Amino acid sequence: MASFEEFQQTVGVSIKAPRKNILTAWVNRQMQPQNRGKVIIFFTLLFICIAGAGTLFGKRAVYTLLYPKVPKSSLYATWHTATIGRHALEISTPLKLWVHDQPLKPEEANEVEYSKTYRNEDGGGVQIAVNLRNYKPGADNSLETAVSTSHKALQEGGLVTDIQCKSVPVLISGLQGALEEGSYLYKGAIKLSFSNLVVVRESSRWQIHINYRDDDPVGQEVAGRVLKSVKIK
Protein backbone atom coordinates (compact mmCIF):
# COMPACT_ATOMS: atom_id res chain seq x y z
CA MET A 1 0.00 0.00 0.00
CA ALA A 2 3.07 2.29 -0.23
CA SER A 3 6.31 2.74 -2.09
CA PHE A 4 9.40 0.68 -1.19
CA GLU A 5 11.12 3.76 0.27
CA GLU A 6 8.16 4.41 2.62
CA PHE A 7 8.19 0.76 3.66
CA GLN A 8 11.88 1.04 4.58
CA GLN A 9 11.28 4.13 6.69
CA THR A 10 8.35 2.50 8.52
CA VAL A 11 9.62 -1.01 9.39
CA GLY A 12 13.11 -1.23 8.04
CA VAL A 13 16.10 -2.09 10.27
CA SER A 14 19.44 -0.46 9.72
CA ILE A 15 22.53 -2.40 10.73
CA LYS A 16 24.86 -0.36 12.94
CA ALA A 17 28.56 -0.85 12.99
CA PRO A 18 29.64 -2.73 16.16
CA ARG A 19 31.00 -0.54 18.97
CA LYS A 20 34.62 -0.84 19.77
CA ASN A 21 35.34 -2.01 23.32
CA ILE A 22 37.94 0.48 24.54
CA LEU A 23 39.13 -1.76 27.39
CA THR A 24 39.49 -4.81 25.13
CA ALA A 25 41.33 -2.78 22.53
CA TRP A 26 43.69 -1.42 25.22
CA VAL A 27 44.36 -4.91 26.60
CA ASN A 28 45.05 -6.23 23.13
CA ARG A 29 47.53 -3.43 22.50
CA GLN A 30 49.31 -4.02 25.82
CA MET A 31 49.60 -7.75 25.17
CA GLN A 32 51.61 -7.16 22.03
CA PRO A 33 55.21 -8.38 22.43
CA GLN A 34 56.73 -4.90 22.50
CA ASN A 35 54.48 -3.84 25.43
CA ARG A 36 54.52 -6.95 27.65
CA GLY A 37 57.47 -5.77 29.74
CA LYS A 38 55.63 -2.59 30.72
CA VAL A 39 52.55 -4.61 31.66
CA ILE A 40 54.56 -6.91 33.94
CA ILE A 41 56.17 -3.94 35.70
CA PHE A 42 52.79 -2.19 36.11
CA PHE A 43 51.05 -5.17 37.72
CA THR A 44 54.06 -5.90 39.94
CA LEU A 45 53.96 -2.36 41.33
CA LEU A 46 50.17 -2.57 41.71
CA PHE A 47 50.47 -5.80 43.70
CA ILE A 48 53.11 -4.26 45.99
CA CYS A 49 50.87 -1.23 46.66
CA ILE A 50 47.84 -3.42 47.42
CA ALA A 51 49.86 -5.69 49.71
CA GLY A 52 51.29 -2.70 51.57
CA ALA A 53 47.87 -1.10 52.01
CA GLY A 54 46.43 -4.42 53.17
CA THR A 55 49.12 -4.81 55.83
CA LEU A 56 48.60 -1.28 57.13
CA PHE A 57 44.85 -0.88 56.91
CA GLY A 58 43.61 -4.48 56.70
CA LYS A 59 44.89 -5.32 60.16
CA ARG A 60 43.19 -2.25 61.58
CA ALA A 61 39.93 -3.17 59.82
CA VAL A 62 40.03 -6.72 61.21
CA TYR A 63 40.48 -5.56 64.80
CA THR A 64 37.80 -2.93 64.35
CA LEU A 65 35.42 -5.79 63.50
CA LEU A 66 36.66 -7.83 66.46
CA TYR A 67 36.06 -4.89 68.79
CA PRO A 68 32.66 -3.47 67.88
CA LYS A 69 31.23 -0.65 69.92
CA VAL A 70 29.11 -1.55 72.94
CA PRO A 71 25.42 -1.53 71.95
CA LYS A 72 23.44 1.15 73.75
CA SER A 73 20.91 -1.51 74.73
CA SER A 74 23.51 -2.78 77.25
CA LEU A 75 22.69 0.21 79.45
CA TYR A 76 19.02 -0.76 79.71
CA ALA A 77 19.15 -4.57 79.62
CA THR A 78 19.10 -6.70 82.77
CA TRP A 79 22.62 -6.94 84.21
CA HIS A 80 24.11 -10.01 85.87
CA THR A 81 25.09 -9.63 89.53
CA ALA A 82 27.45 -12.29 90.84
CA THR A 83 29.36 -12.94 94.06
CA ILE A 84 32.61 -14.73 93.23
CA GLY A 85 35.83 -15.85 94.87
CA ARG A 86 36.93 -17.28 98.19
CA HIS A 87 37.08 -13.77 99.65
CA ALA A 88 33.88 -12.78 97.95
CA LEU A 89 33.62 -9.94 95.48
CA GLU A 90 30.25 -8.76 94.22
CA ILE A 91 30.06 -7.28 90.72
CA SER A 92 27.34 -6.41 88.19
CA THR A 93 28.05 -6.74 84.46
CA PRO A 94 26.06 -6.50 81.21
CA LEU A 95 27.55 -9.85 80.11
CA LYS A 96 27.83 -12.94 82.28
CA LEU A 97 31.29 -13.74 83.65
CA TRP A 98 32.67 -17.25 83.27
CA VAL A 99 35.61 -19.03 84.89
CA HIS A 100 38.67 -18.43 82.73
CA ASP A 101 41.59 -19.74 84.78
CA GLN A 102 45.07 -19.52 83.28
CA PRO A 103 48.23 -21.22 84.57
CA LEU A 104 50.40 -18.90 86.65
CA LYS A 105 54.04 -18.30 85.90
CA PRO A 106 56.39 -20.34 88.14
CA GLU A 107 57.66 -17.29 90.06
CA GLU A 108 54.11 -16.18 90.83
CA ALA A 109 52.77 -19.67 91.49
CA ASN A 110 55.33 -20.07 94.29
CA GLU A 111 53.78 -17.11 96.14
CA VAL A 112 50.08 -17.69 95.39
CA GLU A 113 47.92 -19.88 97.57
CA TYR A 114 44.65 -19.38 95.68
CA SER A 115 43.95 -18.01 92.19
CA LYS A 116 40.77 -17.54 90.19
CA THR A 117 39.99 -15.60 87.00
CA TYR A 118 36.62 -14.70 85.53
CA ARG A 119 35.81 -12.93 82.27
CA ASN A 120 32.99 -12.49 79.79
CA GLU A 121 32.97 -14.25 76.46
CA ASP A 122 34.25 -12.35 73.42
CA GLY A 123 31.78 -10.00 71.82
CA GLY A 124 29.53 -7.28 73.14
CA GLY A 125 32.16 -4.59 72.61
CA VAL A 126 33.58 -4.72 76.14
CA GLN A 127 35.95 -7.15 77.87
CA ILE A 128 35.75 -7.55 81.62
CA ALA A 129 38.30 -9.63 83.51
CA VAL A 130 38.30 -10.26 87.27
CA ASN A 131 41.47 -11.69 88.82
CA LEU A 132 41.39 -12.95 92.42
CA ARG A 133 44.56 -13.89 94.31
CA ASN A 134 45.35 -15.01 97.83
CA TYR A 135 49.06 -14.93 98.65
CA LYS A 136 51.12 -17.11 100.97
CA PRO A 137 52.49 -15.65 104.21
CA GLY A 138 55.57 -13.52 103.59
CA ALA A 139 54.67 -12.62 99.98
CA ASP A 140 54.65 -8.92 99.07
CA ASN A 141 51.03 -7.91 98.53
CA SER A 142 51.27 -4.15 98.92
CA LEU A 143 49.10 -1.92 96.75
CA GLU A 144 52.16 -0.57 94.94
CA THR A 145 53.32 -4.10 94.11
CA ALA A 146 49.83 -5.07 92.97
CA VAL A 147 49.61 -2.11 90.56
CA SER A 148 53.12 -2.77 89.23
CA THR A 149 52.32 -6.46 88.68
CA SER A 150 49.15 -5.62 86.76
CA HIS A 151 51.17 -3.29 84.49
CA LYS A 152 53.73 -6.00 83.76
CA ALA A 153 50.98 -8.51 82.98
CA LEU A 154 49.39 -6.00 80.59
CA GLN A 155 52.62 -5.52 78.66
CA GLU A 156 53.63 -9.18 78.46
CA GLY A 157 53.90 -10.58 74.95
CA GLY A 158 54.18 -7.15 73.35
CA LEU A 159 50.48 -7.06 72.49
CA VAL A 160 49.94 -3.77 74.31
CA THR A 161 52.02 -0.65 73.61
CA ASP A 162 51.81 3.12 74.08
CA ILE A 163 50.10 2.93 77.48
CA GLN A 164 48.85 6.31 78.67
CA CYS A 165 46.97 6.46 81.96
CA LYS A 166 46.51 8.20 85.28
CA SER A 167 46.04 6.60 88.67
CA VAL A 168 43.86 7.78 91.55
CA PRO A 169 43.43 6.27 95.04
CA VAL A 170 39.98 4.80 95.78
CA LEU A 171 38.11 3.18 98.64
CA ILE A 172 36.15 0.01 97.89
CA SER A 173 34.11 -1.31 100.81
CA GLY A 174 36.47 0.58 103.12
CA LEU A 175 39.59 -0.97 101.57
CA GLN A 176 42.44 0.94 99.93
CA GLY A 177 42.72 0.57 96.18
CA ALA A 178 43.99 2.24 93.02
CA LEU A 179 42.07 2.96 89.83
CA GLU A 180 43.96 3.46 86.60
CA GLU A 181 42.18 4.84 83.56
CA GLY A 182 43.65 5.54 80.16
CA SER A 183 44.31 3.98 76.76
CA TYR A 184 46.74 1.74 74.91
CA LEU A 185 47.41 0.43 71.43
CA TYR A 186 46.46 -3.22 71.06
CA LYS A 187 48.52 -5.33 68.62
CA GLY A 188 49.59 -2.13 66.89
CA ALA A 189 46.19 -1.92 65.24
CA ILE A 190 43.43 -0.54 67.44
CA LYS A 191 43.32 1.97 70.30
CA LEU A 192 41.46 0.75 73.37
CA SER A 193 40.45 2.62 76.50
CA PHE A 194 40.76 0.75 79.77
CA SER A 195 39.97 0.89 83.47
CA ASN A 196 42.09 -1.13 85.89
CA LEU A 197 40.97 -1.39 89.52
CA VAL A 198 43.27 -3.02 92.09
CA VAL A 199 42.33 -3.56 95.76
CA VAL A 200 44.31 -5.34 98.47
CA ARG A 201 43.62 -6.54 102.00
CA GLU A 202 46.32 -8.40 103.93
CA SER A 203 47.09 -11.45 101.73
CA SER A 204 44.13 -10.96 99.36
CA ARG A 205 44.16 -9.10 96.06
CA TRP A 206 41.32 -8.21 93.69
CA GLN A 207 41.78 -6.82 90.19
CA ILE A 208 39.12 -5.77 87.66
CA HIS A 209 40.31 -4.89 84.17
CA ILE A 210 37.86 -3.50 81.60
CA ASN A 211 38.63 -2.43 78.03
CA TYR A 212 36.60 -1.12 75.10
CA ARG A 213 37.14 0.92 71.95
CA ASP A 214 38.62 4.35 72.56
CA ASP A 215 35.93 6.02 70.43
CA ASP A 216 33.03 4.40 72.31
CA PRO A 217 31.23 6.62 74.87
CA VAL A 218 28.79 3.82 75.70
CA GLY A 219 31.73 1.57 76.60
CA GLN A 220 33.00 4.25 78.96
CA GLU A 221 29.59 4.49 80.62
CA VAL A 222 29.36 0.71 80.98
CA ALA A 223 32.84 0.52 82.52
CA GLY A 224 31.97 3.22 85.06
CA ARG A 225 28.78 1.42 86.04
CA VAL A 226 30.60 -1.91 86.46
CA LEU A 227 33.22 -0.34 88.74
CA LYS A 228 30.57 1.39 90.87
CA SER A 229 28.91 -1.99 91.46
CA VAL A 230 32.02 -3.58 92.99
CA LYS A 231 31.73 -4.59 96.65
CA ILE A 232 34.08 -6.74 98.70
CA LYS A 233 32.56 -8.89 101.41
MOWOLIN-V933081 format. One record per residue. N is the residue number from 1. RES is the residue in one small letter. SS is DSSP state (H for helix, E for strand, L for the rest). Layout:
((N:RES:SS) (N:RES:SS))
This chain:
((1:m:L) (2:a:L) (3:s:L) (4:f:H) (5:e:H) (6:e:H) (7:f:H) (8:q:H) (9:q:H) (10:t:H) (11:v:H) (12:g:L) (13:v:L) (14:s:L) (15:i:L) (16:k:L) (17:a:L) (18:p:L) (19:r:L) (20:k:L) (21:n:L) (22:i:H) (23:l:H) (24:t:H) (25:a:H) (26:w:H) (27:v:H) (28:n:H) (29:r:H) (30:q:H) (31:m:L) (32:q:L) (33:p:H) (34:q:H) (35:n:H) (36:r:H) (37:g:H) (38:k:H) (39:v:H) (40:i:H) (41:i:H) (42:f:H) (43:f:H) (44:t:H) (45:l:H) (46:l:H) (47:f:H) (48:i:H) (49:c:H) (50:i:H) (51:a:H) (52:g:H) (53:a:H) (54:g:H) (55:t:H) (56:l:H) (57:f:H) (58:g:H) (59:k:H) (60:r:H) (61:a:H) (62:v:H) (63:y:H) (64:t:H) (65:l:H) (66:l:H) (67:y:L) (68:p:L) (69:k:L) (70:v:L) (71:p:L) (72:k:H) (73:s:H) (74:s:H) (75:l:H) (76:y:L) (77:a:L) (78:t:L) (79:w:L) (80:h:E) (81:t:E) (82:a:E) (83:t:E) (84:i:E) (85:g:L) (86:r:L) (87:h:L) (88:a:L) (89:l:E) (90:e:E) (91:i:E) (92:s:E) (93:t:E) (94:p:L) (95:l:L) (96:k:L) (97:l:E) (98:w:E) (99:v:E) (100:h:L) (101:d:L) (102:q:L) (103:p:L) (104:l:L) (105:k:L) (106:p:H) (107:e:H) (108:e:H) (109:a:H) (110:n:L) (111:e:L) (112:v:E) (113:e:E) (114:y:E) (115:s:E) (116:k:E) (117:t:E) (118:y:E) (119:r:E) (120:n:E) (121:e:L) (122:d:L) (123:g:L) (124:g:L) (125:g:L) (126:v:E) (127:q:E) (128:i:E) (129:a:E) (130:v:E) (131:n:E) (132:l:E) (133:r:E) (134:n:E) (135:y:E) (136:k:L) (137:p:L) (138:g:L) (139:a:L) (140:d:L) (141:n:L) (142:s:L) (143:l:H) (144:e:H) (145:t:H) (146:a:H) (147:v:H) (148:s:H) (149:t:H) (150:s:H) (151:h:H) (152:k:H) (153:a:H) (154:l:H) (155:q:H) (156:e:H) (157:g:H) (158:g:H) (159:l:L) (160:v:E) (161:t:E) (162:d:E) (163:i:E) (164:q:E) (165:c:E) (166:k:E) (167:s:E) (168:v:E) (169:p:E) (170:v:E) (171:l:E) (172:i:E) (173:s:L) (174:g:L) (175:l:E) (176:q:E) (177:g:E) (178:a:E) (179:l:E) (180:e:E) (181:e:E) (182:g:E) (183:s:E) (184:y:E) (185:l:E) (186:y:E) (187:k:L) (188:g:L) (189:a:L) (190:i:E) (191:k:E) (192:l:E) (193:s:E) (194:f:E) (195:s:E) (196:n:E) (197:l:E) (198:v:E) (199:v:E) (200:v:E) (201:r:E) (202:e:L) (203:s:L) (204:s:E) (205:r:E) (206:w:E) (207:q:E) (208:i:E) (209:h:E) (210:i:E) (211:n:E) (212:y:E) (213:r:E) (214:d:L) (215:d:L) (216:d:L) (217:p:H) (218:v:H) (219:g:H) (220:q:H) (221:e:H) (222:v:H) (223:a:H) (224:g:H) (225:r:H) (226:v:H) (227:l:H) (228:k:H) (229:s:L) (230:v:L) (231:k:E) (232:i:E) (233:k:L))
